[in-house]
Amino acid sequence: NNNNNEEEKNDETVNATQEQGQREVLEHISRIVTIGKVIQLRGRYVTLFLFFTYAILASVSVKIGQAFDTVNTNPDNIDTDDDGSQYYLIADLSVQYDTSRYWMGVYWA
């Protein structure tokens, strides 16, 4: 009778240990799946961030570069005492090249 009780207790202990081990394995698998989903989402967002950053950066850089293109408004050296070149920004003809206003714009761009 004592042997039967001890065997039952051992069986219960073994079963409880197995159940606890199974729970721990399932929790571990659940954490791995969750981490995998997070990494997958992070990868998607990083990809989208890089794509939009590249698209925006490229177009903004081109616009900034175009903002400092100049044109010679006196290419034939007419009515001038110096070399005759009068360069102004194409985007804003009120800003002459090589003035403090021009270089302030270059600095801030």
Secondary structure, 3 states (H helix, E strand, C coil): CHHHHHHHHHHHHHHHHHHHHHHHHHHHHHHHHHHHHHHHHHHHHHHHHHHHHHHHHHHHHHHHHHHCCEEECCCCCCCCCCCCCCEEECCCCCCECCCHHHHHHHHHC
